[in-house]
Amino acid sequence: MSFDKKSVVYQIYPKSYKDTTGNGVGDLQGIKEKLPYLAELGIDIIWLNPFYPSPQRDNGYDISNYTAVNPLFGTMTDFEELVSTAKLYGIELMLDMVLNHCSTEHEWFQKALAGNSYYQDFFILRDKPTDWLSKFGGNAWAPFGHTGKYYLHLFDVTQADLNWRNPNVREELFKVVNFWRDKGVKHFRFDVVNLIGKDETLVDCPINDGKPAYTDRPITHEYLRELNEASFGQDSNSMTVGEMSSTTIDNCVKYSNPNRRELSMVFNFHHLKVDYDKGQKWTLKAFDFDSLKTLFHTWGEAMSEGGGWSALFWNNHDQPRALNRFVDVKNFRNEGATMLAASIHLSRGTPYVYMGEEIGMLDPDFTSMSDYVDIESLNAYKGLVDSGKSEQEAFAIIKAKSRDNSRTPMQWDDSAYAGFSNAKPWLAVGKTYKEINVTAEKSGKIFPFYQKLIALRKNYPIISEGDYKAAYQDSKQVYAFERQLAGQKLLVLNNFSADKAEIALPEVYTKGQVLLSNYENTNLDEKLLLNPYQTLAILI
């Protein structure tokens, strides 16, 4: 079983992509309508965030029915049409599988609550809770009806963790994956999948909110091999990615090394915490370039040496826009956007583009808390004020860190509501839509650059297959790496600064070919001066 390393994945948050019904919410038909645009960009796979029936307590990651379509997004016929039409454009779908937990409104949980002992064993019930904390705050255990028992929920209280130690649970979840395979889907993203293997005996773990007691447990690898064998492993070229929470390099090598037959690749999030003060999200701090560079190098080299594979990304539905975090967007939006793109697209791993990234979309610049709908942001604002921050201080933090920053509607043109809908959207459109939109950016700098990056990956095996070696590790401005394959070398230089950066270029590279640059007329001198946010790739 092998996946295509030339592929590029495009992530769509269905609620915010394109509304065709006029209810202010994006839908499956809207995604279908935009397939020609995605084909023009050149991507191969669309990853869809959950569109299943859900009470929407956690934006669809609280699933009440794994094998149906939420009417908010359309019908099963709409989904089937999307799959078949996408294939005409050479595009396939990747679906989000949330198999660590389900909604408490799911029939399994409701039957368990009603006293059905078969379904009670689908969940993790205990007479006495441990001291573990939920990732959404508070106790990770909640009373299981009036039984005197408690059920585990590592996330929201309405997201009950499933008991993977029960073979009946595993069988049901494998059926879910196979249901969608039968619909023509070969690619899957598994949500927080390194949390599925809880210990048999659950004990208090005061360290790090209890995470060591349920994260990356050895049995998780066994479960993933079983899942692979029972479902997607039967498809040639299936691509799977595991979202790994608080994970380690060693485990990620194991999860993604093809010889182990677990997953194709892994997401980790360490690089998106380099602007957290003392590791806390709800803080304001300039990003730490040294930490970012060291993380990229450490992971890049270890995954390369161990035969693992990474999913490479800057943006997703849970993160503020990377441009606002890592770039002086007021002065260098085009340069910063293209540099960030090249720094991962030319690296070792599979690049993921989050909708709007390819046109340089920015955080929405909301002006009051009433603009936000994300429950995490609303709770955080209250917590910040309660902790003594002024309303202005608390708002500034939410404005920088809210998940809603990336969830605003896709900016298609400069018409009302940015061409996303003809009605007021579920979440306000970003303030920049008049200038930053698909219509304007197609002839701009960023969209064509993404097209070029995607084409380069398909045409140069050194990009899709080469190994990874850190370069210029002492630089205070430049993140650089070297790719090597079959006697070829590719040096990639990325200036993460609004100031120029000087690099001593080895003589062999002064005679190389400029494969890519986001500035014109680059001379390959031994004393090389990189412009602000310049990216430069030299092939020898």
Secondary structure as the mmCIF struct_conf table of DSSP 4:
data_model
#
loop_
_struct_conf.conf_type_id
_struct_conf.id
_struct_conf.beg_label_comp_id
_struct_conf.beg_label_asym_id
_struct_conf.beg_label_seq_id
_struct_conf.end_label_comp_id
_struct_conf.end_label_asym_id
_struct_conf.end_label_seq_id
TURN_TY1_P TURN_TY1_P1 LYS A 5 LYS A 6
STRN STRN1 VAL A 9 ILE A 12
HELX_RH_3T_P HELX_RH_3T_P1 PRO A 14 SER A 16
TURN_TY1_P TURN_TY1_P2 TYR A 17 TYR A 17
BEND BEND1 THR A 20 VAL A 25
HELX_RH_AL_P HELX_RH_AL_P1 LEU A 28 GLU A 33
TURN_TY1_P TURN_TY1_P3 LYS A 34 LYS A 34
HELX_RH_AL_P HELX_RH_AL_P2 LEU A 35 LEU A 41
TURN_TY1_P TURN_TY1_P4 GLY A 42 GLY A 42
STRN STRN2 ILE A 45 LEU A 48
HELX_LH_PP_P HELX_LH_PP_P1 ASN A 49 PRO A 50
BEND BEND2 TYR A 52 TYR A 52
TURN_TY1_P TURN_TY1_P5 ARG A 57 GLY A 60
BEND BEND3 ASP A 62 ASP A 62
BEND BEND4 SER A 64 SER A 64
TURN_TY1_P TURN_TY1_P6 TYR A 66 THR A 67
BEND BEND5 ALA A 68 ALA A 68
TURN_TY1_P TURN_TY1_P7 PRO A 71 PHE A 73
HELX_RH_AL_P HELX_RH_AL_P3 MET A 76 LEU A 88
TURN_TY1_P TURN_TY1_P8 TYR A 89 GLY A 90
STRN STRN3 GLU A 92 MET A 97
BEND BEND6 ASN A 100 ASN A 100
STRN STRN4 HIS A 101 SER A 103
TURN_TY1_P TURN_TY1_P9 THR A 104 GLU A 105
BEND BEND7 HIS A 106 HIS A 106
HELX_RH_AL_P HELX_RH_AL_P4 GLU A 107 LEU A 113
TURN_TY1_P TURN_TY1_P10 ALA A 114 GLY A 115
HELX_RH_AL_P HELX_RH_AL_P5 SER A 117 GLN A 120
TURN_TY1_P TURN_TY1_P11 ASP A 121 PHE A 122
STRN STRN5 PHE A 123 PHE A 123
STRN STRN6 LEU A 125 ARG A 126
BEND BEND8 ASP A 127 LYS A 128
BEND BEND9 ASP A 131 ASP A 131
STRN STRN7 LEU A 133 LEU A 133
TURN_TY1_P TURN_TY1_P12 LYS A 135 PHE A 136
BEND BEND10 GLY A 137 GLY A 138
STRN STRN8 ASN A 139 ASN A 139
BEND BEND11 ALA A 140 ALA A 140
STRN STRN9 TRP A 141 PRO A 143
TURN_TY1_P TURN_TY1_P13 GLY A 145 HIS A 146
BEND BEND12 THR A 147 GLY A 148
STRN STRN10 TYR A 150 LEU A 152
BEND BEND13 LEU A 154 PHE A 155
TURN_TY1_P TURN_TY1_P14 VAL A 157 THR A 158
STRN STRN11 GLN A 159 ASP A 161
STRN STRN12 LEU A 162 LEU A 162
TURN_TY1_P TURN_TY1_P15 TRP A 164 ARG A 165
BEND BEND14 ASN A 166 ASN A 166
HELX_RH_AL_P HELX_RH_AL_P6 PRO A 167 ARG A 181
TURN_TY1_P TURN_TY1_P16 ASP A 182 GLY A 184
STRN STRN13 HIS A 187 PHE A 190
TURN_TY1_P TURN_TY1_P17 ASP A 191 VAL A 192
HELX_RH_3T_P HELX_RH_3T_P2 VAL A 193 LEU A 195
BEND BEND15 ILE A 196 ILE A 196
BEND BEND16 GLU A 200 THR A 201
HELX_RH_3T_P HELX_RH_3T_P3 ILE A 207 ALA A 213
TURN_TY1_P TURN_TY1_P18 TYR A 214 TYR A 214
BEND BEND17 THR A 215 ASP A 216
HELX_RH_AL_P HELX_RH_AL_P7 PRO A 218 ALA A 230
TURN_TY1_P TURN_TY1_P19 SER A 231 SER A 231
HELX_RH_3T_P HELX_RH_3T_P4 PHE A 232 GLN A 234
BEND BEND18 ASP A 235 ASP A 235
TURN_TY1_P TURN_TY1_P20 SER A 236 ASN A 237
STRN STRN14 THR A 240 GLU A 243
BEND BEND19 SER A 245 SER A 246
HELX_RH_AL_P HELX_RH_AL_P8 ILE A 249 SER A 256
HELX_RH_3T_P HELX_RH_3T_P5 PRO A 258 ARG A 260
BEND BEND20 GLU A 262 GLU A 262
BEND BEND21 SER A 264 SER A 264
STRN STRN15 MET A 265 PHE A 267
HELX_RH_3T_P HELX_RH_3T_P6 HIS A 270 LYS A 273
TURN_TY1_P TURN_TY1_P21 VAL A 274 ASP A 275
BEND BEND22 TYR A 276 TYR A 276
STRN STRN16 ASP A 277 ASP A 277
TURN_TY1_P TURN_TY1_P22 LYS A 278 GLY A 279
STRN STRN17 GLN A 280 GLN A 280
BEND BEND23 LYS A 281 THR A 283
HELX_RH_AL_P HELX_RH_AL_P9 PHE A 289 GLY A 306
TURN_TY1_P TURN_TY1_P23 GLY A 307 GLY A 307
STRN STRN18 SER A 310 SER A 310
STRN STRN19 ALA A 311 LEU A 312
BEND BEND24 TRP A 314 TRP A 314
TURN_TY1_P TURN_TY1_P24 HIS A 317 ASP A 318
BEND BEND25 GLN A 319 GLN A 319
HELX_RH_AL_P HELX_RH_AL_P10 ALA A 322 PHE A 326
BEND BEND26 VAL A 327 VAL A 327
HELX_RH_AL_P HELX_RH_AL_P11 VAL A 329 HIS A 345
TURN_TY1_P TURN_TY1_P25 LEU A 346 LEU A 346
BEND BEND27 SER A 347 GLY A 349
STRN STRN20 THR A 350 TYR A 354
TURN_TY1_P TURN_TY1_P26 MET A 355 GLY A 356
HELX_RH_3T_P HELX_RH_3T_P7 GLU A 357 ILE A 359
TURN_TY1_P TURN_TY1_P27 GLY A 360 GLY A 360
BEND BEND28 SER A 368 SER A 368
HELX_RH_3T_P HELX_RH_3T_P8 MET A 369 ASP A 371
HELX_RH_AL_P HELX_RH_AL_P12 ILE A 375 ASP A 386
TURN_TY1_P TURN_TY1_P28 SER A 387 GLY A 388
HELX_RH_AL_P HELX_RH_AL_P13 GLU A 391 LYS A 401
TURN_TY1_P TURN_TY1_P29 ARG A 403 ARG A 403
HELX_RH_AL_P HELX_RH_AL_P14 ASP A 404 ARG A 407
BEND BEND29 THR A 408 THR A 408
HELX_LH_PP_P HELX_LH_PP_P2 PRO A 409 MET A 410
BEND BEND30 ASP A 413 SER A 415
HELX_RH_3T_P HELX_RH_3T_P9 ALA A 416 GLY A 419
TURN_TY1_P TURN_TY1_P30 PHE A 420 PHE A 420
BEND BEND31 ASN A 422 ALA A 423
BEND BEND32 TRP A 426 LEU A 427
HELX_LH_PP_P HELX_LH_PP_P3 ALA A 428 GLY A 430
TURN_TY1_P TURN_TY1_P31 LYS A 431 GLU A 435
BEND BEND33 ILE A 436 ASN A 437
HELX_RH_AL_P HELX_RH_AL_P15 VAL A 438 GLU A 441
TURN_TY1_P TURN_TY1_P32 LYS A 442 SER A 443
BEND BEND34 GLY A 444 LYS A 445
HELX_RH_AL_P HELX_RH_AL_P16 ILE A 446 ASN A 459
HELX_RH_AL_P HELX_RH_AL_P17 PRO A 461 GLU A 465
STRN STRN21 ASP A 467 ALA A 471
TURN_TY1_P TURN_TY1_P33 GLN A 473 ASP A 474
BEND BEND35 LYS A 476 GLN A 477
STRN STRN22 VAL A 478 LEU A 485
TURN_TY1_P TURN_TY1_P34 ALA A 486 GLY A 487
STRN STRN23 GLN A 488 ASN A 495
BEND BEND36 SER A 497 ASP A 499
STRN STRN24 ALA A 501 ALA A 504
HELX_RH_AL_P HELX_RH_AL_P18 GLU A 507 THR A 510
TURN_TY1_P TURN_TY1_P35 LYS A 511 LYS A 511
BEND BEND37 GLY A 512 GLY A 512
STRN STRN25 GLN A 513 SER A 517
BEND BEND38 ASN A 518 GLU A 520
BEND BEND39 GLU A 526 GLU A 526
STRN STRN26 LYS A 527 LEU A 530
HELX_LH_PP_P HELX_LH_PP_P4 ASN A 531 ASN A 531
TURN_TY1_P TURN_TY1_P36 PRO A 532 TYR A 533
STRN STRN27 THR A 535 LEU A 539
#
